Amino acid sequence: MKGSHPDLLDIPLTGDPMTHQQFERLKEQLKLLSPQQLKTLKSEISHQLEPSTHSLLNDDEMNVLAQLFR
């Protein structure tokens, strides 16, 4: 991401929590993502929030299977 857009947020990889201002800027940057990138990010966030669910299929694979039976 760095260098591809002049307004992109540089997030230090220190392990420290983001400041409120960094978080708000990050939310604004999400608007630049494509629908596929947002889906991928959503899937990764879901897996971090619910690590105990050991699904054999990711969200995209589940969506493809669901469409087969419509």
C-alpha positions as CSV (number, residue, x, y, z in Angstrom):
1,M,0.0,0.0,0.0
2,K,2.8,2.4,0.8
3,G,3.7,4.6,-2.1
4,S,0.6,3.7,-4.2
5,H,-1.5,6.6,-2.9
6,P,-0.3,9.8,-1.3
7,D,-2.9,9.8,1.4
8,L,-2.5,6.3,2.6
9,L,-2.1,5.8,6.3
10,D,1.3,4.5,7.5
11,I,0.6,2.2,10.4
12,P,3.6,1.4,12.5
13,L,4.0,-2.4,13.1
14,T,4.9,-2.0,16.7
15,G,2.1,-4.0,18.2
16,D,0.7,-0.9,19.9
17,P,-3.0,-0.1,19.5
18,M,-4.0,2.4,16.9
19,T,-4.9,5.9,18.0
20,H,-8.4,7.1,17.3
21,Q,-7.1,9.3,14.5
22,Q,-5.3,6.4,12.8
23,F,-8.4,4.2,13.1
24,E,-10.6,6.9,11.5
25,R,-8.1,7.4,8.7
26,L,-8.0,3.6,8.2
27,K,-11.8,3.5,7.9
28,E,-11.6,6.1,5.2
29,Q,-9.0,4.1,3.3
30,L,-11.4,1.1,3.2
31,K,-13.5,3.1,0.8
32,L,-10.7,2.7,-1.8
33,L,-10.8,-1.1,-1.7
34,S,-12.5,-3.2,-4.4
35,P,-15.5,-5.4,-3.4
36,Q,-13.3,-8.5,-3.7
37,Q,-10.7,-6.9,-1.4
38,L,-13.4,-6.0,1.1
39,K,-14.7,-9.6,1.1
40,T,-11.2,-10.9,1.7
41,L,-10.7,-8.5,4.6
42,K,-14.1,-9.4,6.0
43,S,-13.2,-13.1,5.9
44,E,-9.8,-12.4,7.7
45,I,-11.5,-10.3,10.3
46,S,-14.2,-13.0,10.9
47,H,-11.5,-15.6,11.4
48,Q,-9.6,-13.4,13.9
49,L,-12.8,-12.7,15.9
50,E,-13.9,-16.4,15.8
51,P,-10.7,-18.4,15.8
52,S,-12.4,-21.5,17.4
53,T,-14.6,-22.2,14.3
54,H,-12.6,-24.6,12.1
55,S,-14.5,-24.4,8.9
56,L,-13.3,-26.5,6.0
57,L,-14.4,-23.8,3.5
58,N,-13.8,-20.1,3.4
59,D,-16.5,-17.5,2.8
60,D,-16.0,-17.4,-1.0
61,E,-16.2,-21.2,-1.3
62,M,-19.4,-21.2,0.8
63,N,-20.9,-18.6,-1.4
64,V,-20.1,-20.6,-4.6
65,L,-21.7,-23.7,-3.1
66,A,-24.8,-21.8,-2.0
67,Q,-25.2,-20.4,-5.5
68,L,-25.1,-24.0,-6.9
69,F,-28.3,-24.9,-4.9
70,R,-30.3,-21.8,-5.8
